[in-house]
Amino acid sequence: HGAAAKNSAYEQLEAVTILETPPMFVVGVVGYVETPRGLRTLTTVWAKKLDAQVKRRFYKNWAGSKKNAFKHYAAKMYTLSKDADDNDIPDSARADRELKRIAKYCQVVRVLAHTDMRKLTLRQKKAHVLEVQVNGGKDVAAKVAFAKSLLEQKVPVSKVFAEGEYIDVLGVTKGHGFEGVVTRWGVTRLPRKTHRGLRKVACIGAWHPARVSFTTPRAGQRGYHHRTEANKRIYRIGNTEKPETLSCATETDLTEKTITPVGGFPHYGVITNDWIMLKGCVAGTKKRVLTLRKSVVPCTKHNDSLQQEAPKGATAEEKAKVERQNIAAIKFIDTSSKFGHGRFQTQVEKDAFLGRERKSPKGEAAA
């Protein structure tokens, strides 16, 4: 969509991706010291209580293990010292002393967070663990205090990202196995009568230098590579705390419907947690984990059909108003079935058209 399409009287159709984003839990704080050879870990402080799904990450065979990870950690790190009158001394636990060391010596503070696999309808029980850097704050002590306040707390996606924001998406692409040079690199096939095959590179290099250059197309693995897509726009964030029946309502479409299409998402199912709507596609297959982060290189050119720019010299309120208009520019969200040519936006609409009567659970009167 160019500038002409942006100002066009015609409605624009955008393909979007829905990502289910249950809250993450913060379970640790890591402090790093800057050295001439890069960052060096000073110390790590874990939360007092760790869920079994994150403990599984430390085992290869959870079922056959004794499950003793962090068994004595809480008693060692969170027991308060006693004074002469046998009273607890506040902030005297070893964990508090380690956090003070981080505030005193470190320059970079990160939190350890893990996903909540119980919220998802996946077979995997082992949580994904990652570090998230704490930015902002007056000084390192403020970063540590903020990280400490998050321990054992859940962080929803709405606390990190906002509608209309541009983010980076990191993931692993769909794997295609071992492929030849024609499929893998798109080289031209040789003539039909070529001896010993034609889906090849005719010459892989000169006699000297006596080695094959890295720029020469060769057969090998295609797909299942780690990739980062920059500046994907968030069109909408769905919050389960709000009425879910209103999550897809717009100013021009007041139909009460959820983000899950009729019949569920193909190869995924039903969305039951918070979700975000991204413009375009993302890397990988369904159910594959993705990492979302703030844009490292912010987008400066908004070639977007839903994007309008504030006039030069506009105040902060005017810029905020334009941004709200950009977000609210969505007129309709299609929730028809994705398994075929969907005709109905909700199951209720489909039943009413086909004359079906839904069976009520036992003990409830029929509607």
MOKA-V642355 format. One record per residue. N is the residue number from 1. PSI is psi in whole degrees, -180 to 180 (NA if undefined). NEAR is the number of other ideal C-beta (glycine too) atoms within 10 Angstrom. Layout:
N	PSI	NEAR
N	PSI	NEAR
This chain:
1	123	13
2	-168	9
3	-33	8
4	-42	7
5	-31	12
6	-39	16
7	10	8
8	153	12
9	-12	4
10	149	7
11	143	8
12	141	13
13	126	8
14	135	14
15	133	7
16	165	16
17	136	15
18	124	18
19	124	17
20	126	21
21	77	22
22	157	19
23	151	18
24	157	22
25	135	22
26	125	20
27	7	24
28	164	19
29	132	27
30	135	22
31	137	27
32	141	20
33	133	14
34	126	11
35	167	9
36	-21	4
37	14	6
38	-167	7
39	141	15
40	132	11
41	127	12
42	-53	17
43	163	16
44	133	13
45	120	24
46	161	18
47	164	24
48	-38	15
49	131	11
50	135	21
51	155	16
52	-31	13
53	-27	19
54	-29	25
55	-29	18
56	-27	19
57	-22	14
58	5	14
59	148	14
60	-33	7
61	89	6
62	-41	16
63	-35	7
64	4	8
65	171	13
66	-9	7
67	43	14
68	8	8
69	132	16
70	26	18
71	-44	10
72	7	8
73	-45	14
74	-41	16
75	-34	9
76	-37	11
77	-23	18
78	13	15
79	126	13
80	147	14
81	160	13
82	146	11
83	-170	10
84	-29	5
85	16	5
86	35	6
87	150	10
88	136	11
89	120	11
90	148	9
91	33	11
92	1	13
93	158	19
94	-34	14
95	-39	21
96	-38	17
97	-38	14
98	-38	18
99	-36	23
100	-36	13
101	-41	15
102	-45	25
103	-29	18
104	-41	12
105	-22	13
106	156	23
107	-22	13
108	132	18
109	131	23
110	152	22
111	150	22
112	123	21
113	152	21
114	155	20
115	162	21
116	95	17
117	-20	18
118	-22	13
119	-14	15
120	151	16
121	56	12
122	161	12
123	-26	7
124	136	13
125	-16	11
126	126	17
127	152	22
128	133	16
129	136	15
130	161	13
131	140	11
132	123	17
133	141	13
134	114	18
135	161	10
136	-172	7
137	155	14
138	-40	7
139	-175	9
140	-34	18
141	-37	15
142	-38	14
143	-44	25
144	-41	24
145	-40	13
146	-44	15
147	-38	24
148	-37	18
149	-20	9
150	-11	19
151	133	20
152	15	12
153	150	12
154	142	13
155	108	15
156	161	17
157	-27	22
158	-18	16
159	-13	10
160	-44	15
161	163	18
162	158	13
163	140	17
164	-7	18
165	155	17
166	130	18
167	166	19
168	143	16
169	122	22
170	134	16
171	-180	19
172	128	16
173	168	16
174	131	14
175	143	12
176	7	12
177	-158	9
178	123	9
179	156	14
180	-180	17
181	-30	18
182	-46	17
183	-40	12
184	-39	17
185	-7	15
186	27	8
187	157	15
188	140	9
189	151	12
190	169	16
191	159	7
192	-38	6
193	15	6
194	136	12
195	139	6
196	40	6
197	153	9
198	-11	14
199	61	14
200	170	17
201	123	18
202	-44	10
203	121	7
204	9	12
205	170	13
206	169	8
207	-44	5
208	138	6
209	141	8
210	56	7
211	161	8
212	126	11
213	151	9
214	-16	6
215	-4	6
216	127	13
217	131	15
218	158	12
219	153	16
220	-162	12
221	133	12
222	127	17
223	177	14
224	43	12
225	148	12
226	127	11
227	153	12
228	124	12
229	127	16
230	147	14
231	63	18
232	128	22
233	137	22
234	117	20
235	-36	20
236	149	20
237	122	20
238	132	22
239	125	14
240	-16	16
241	-29	8
242	163	10
243	119	11
244	-23	17
245	-13	12
246	8	13
247	-23	22
248	11	24
249	144	14
250	177	14
251	-30	9
252	-11	8
253	102	14
254	13	8
255	132	16
256	108	13
257	154	21
258	172	19
259	-23	18
260	124	20
261	168	25
262	125	19
263	-3	16
264	167	14
265	133	16
266	133	11
267	17	9
268	-63	16
269	-136	15
270	138	13
271	122	22
272	-3	15
273	-174	16
274	152	21
275	160	21
276	148	23
277	117	21
278	144	20
279	134	17
280	-159	12
281	173	12
282	166	17
283	151	18
284	-179	19
285	176	12
286	151	10
287	-1	14
288	139	12
289	144	14
290	154	16
291	127	13
292	138	19
293	163	14
294	148	13
295	129	13
296	-42	9
297	99	9
298	147	9
299	130	14
300	-24	6
301	112	7
302	86	14
303	75	11
304	133	19
305	-23	16
306	3	19
307	127	17
308	140	13
309	142	12
310	147	16
311	157	8
312	139	5
313	11	6
314	149	13
315	172	9
316	-37	8
317	-41	8
318	-40	12
319	-41	13
320	-37	12
321	-42	13
322	-40	16
323	-39	17
324	-38	12
325	-37	13
326	-42	20
327	-41	18
328	3	14
329	-11	16
330	123	18
331	-27	11
332	138	13
333	119	20
334	120	12
335	24	19
336	168	17
337	138	17
338	7	15
339	-7	12
340	-149	8
341	88	6
342	135	15
343	-22	11
344	143	18
345	-27	20
346	162	18
347	-33	18
348	-43	15
349	-39	15
350	-44	17
351	-39	13
352	-37	12
353	-41	10
354	-5	8
355	25	6
356	156	10
357	118	9
358	136	9
359	131	8
360	152	10
361	159	5
362	138	5
363	-7	5
364	144	8
365	146	5
366	142	7
367	NA	7
